[in-house]
């Protein structure tokens, strides 16, 4: 099994889980889905720099092959943006819960009387 297959599988699982959770009706699940999607994007950006083993990430004297530093910089930026987006989504979902009394995405009360999902 190759490293590329493992990374592609991890990206696929994170994306599928993120889409599934983002389409759920509860705000906490939506926030978790957005977080999983951001992790999938981070892995994708990191994998675009070609997966190499035992090569320095930056230029070094006497080394001809090195890892591409641009995807690493993009991933660091994406991590900061994802943290800010997650914090905003949590605050908005908390405010929605406090104003409506329900954690449903549409703001309506639970149809089953708040007993939870089966």
C-alpha positions as CSV (number, residue, x, y, z in Angstrom):
1,X,0.0,0.0,0.0
2,X,1.5,3.3,-1.0
3,X,1.7,6.5,0.9
4,X,-0.4,8.3,-1.8
5,X,-3.2,5.8,-1.4
6,X,-3.3,6.2,2.4
7,X,-3.4,10.0,2.1
8,X,-6.1,9.9,-0.6
9,X,-8.1,7.5,1.6
10,X,-7.8,9.8,4.6
11,X,-8.9,12.8,2.6
12,X,-11.9,10.8,1.2
13,X,-13.0,9.6,4.6
14,X,-12.6,13.1,6.2
15,X,-14.6,14.6,3.3
16,X,-17.3,12.0,3.4
17,X,-17.7,12.4,7.2
18,X,-17.6,16.2,6.9
19,X,-20.3,16.3,4.2
20,X,-22.5,13.9,6.2
21,X,-22.2,15.8,9.4
22,X,-22.7,19.2,7.7
23,X,-26.0,18.0,6.3
24,X,-27.3,17.0,9.8
25,X,-30.0,19.0,11.6
26,X,-28.1,19.9,14.8
27,X,-25.7,22.8,15.0
28,X,-23.0,20.9,16.9
29,X,-22.9,18.2,14.2
30,X,-22.6,20.9,11.5
31,X,-19.7,22.5,13.3
32,X,-17.9,19.1,13.6
33,X,-18.6,18.6,9.8
34,X,-17.1,21.9,8.9
35,X,-14.0,21.0,11.0
36,X,-13.6,17.7,9.3
37,X,-13.9,19.4,5.9
38,X,-11.2,21.9,6.9
39,X,-8.9,19.0,7.9
40,X,-9.5,17.3,4.6
41,X,-8.6,20.5,2.8
42,X,-5.4,20.8,4.9
43,X,-4.4,17.3,4.0
44,X,-5.1,18.0,0.3
45,X,-3.0,21.1,0.3
46,X,-0.2,19.3,2.1
47,X,-0.4,16.4,-0.5
48,X,-0.1,18.8,-3.4
49,X,3.5,19.4,-2.5
50,X,4.4,15.8,-3.5
51,X,4.7,13.4,-0.7
52,X,8.5,12.8,-0.2
53,X,10.3,11.0,2.5
54,X,13.7,11.9,4.1
55,X,14.1,15.2,2.3
56,X,14.7,18.5,4.0
57,X,11.7,20.9,3.9
58,X,13.9,23.9,3.1
59,X,17.0,24.6,1.1
60,X,20.1,23.2,2.5
61,X,23.7,23.3,1.2
62,X,24.6,20.2,-0.8
63,X,21.1,19.0,-1.1
64,X,19.6,18.8,-4.6
65,X,16.1,17.4,-3.7
66,X,13.9,19.1,-1.2
67,X,10.3,19.2,-0.2
68,X,8.2,22.1,-1.6
69,X,7.7,24.7,1.2
70,X,4.7,26.4,-0.5
71,X,2.1,23.8,0.5
72,X,3.4,23.9,4.1
73,X,2.9,27.6,4.2
74,X,-0.6,27.3,2.7
75,X,-1.5,24.6,5.3
76,X,-0.3,26.9,8.2
77,X,-2.5,29.7,6.8
78,X,-5.4,27.3,6.4
79,X,-5.1,26.1,10.0
80,X,-5.4,29.7,11.2
81,X,-8.4,30.4,9.0
82,X,-10.1,27.2,10.0
83,X,-9.6,28.0,13.7
84,X,-11.2,31.4,13.2
85,X,-14.1,29.9,11.2
86,X,-14.7,27.2,13.8
87,X,-14.8,29.8,16.6
88,X,-17.3,31.9,14.6
89,X,-19.5,28.9,13.9
90,X,-19.5,27.9,17.6
91,X,-20.4,31.4,18.7
92,X,-23.2,31.7,16.1
93,X,-24.6,28.3,17.0
94,X,-24.5,29.2,20.7
95,X,-26.3,32.5,20.1
96,X,-28.9,30.7,18.0
97,X,-29.4,28.1,20.8
98,X,-29.8,30.8,23.4
99,X,-32.3,32.9,21.3
100,X,-34.4,30.0,20.0
101,X,-34.0,27.4,22.8
102,X,-33.3,24.7,20.2
103,X,-30.1,23.4,18.7
104,X,-31.7,22.7,15.3
105,X,-30.2,24.4,12.3
106,X,-33.5,25.8,11.3
107,X,-34.2,27.2,14.8
108,X,-37.5,25.3,15.2
109,X,-38.2,23.1,18.2
110,X,-37.6,19.4,18.0
111,X,-40.5,17.5,16.4
112,X,-40.2,14.6,18.9
113,X,-40.4,16.9,21.9
114,X,-36.7,17.0,22.7
115,X,-36.2,13.3,23.3
116,X,-33.2,13.1,21.0
117,X,-32.5,11.1,17.9
118,X,-33.1,7.3,17.9
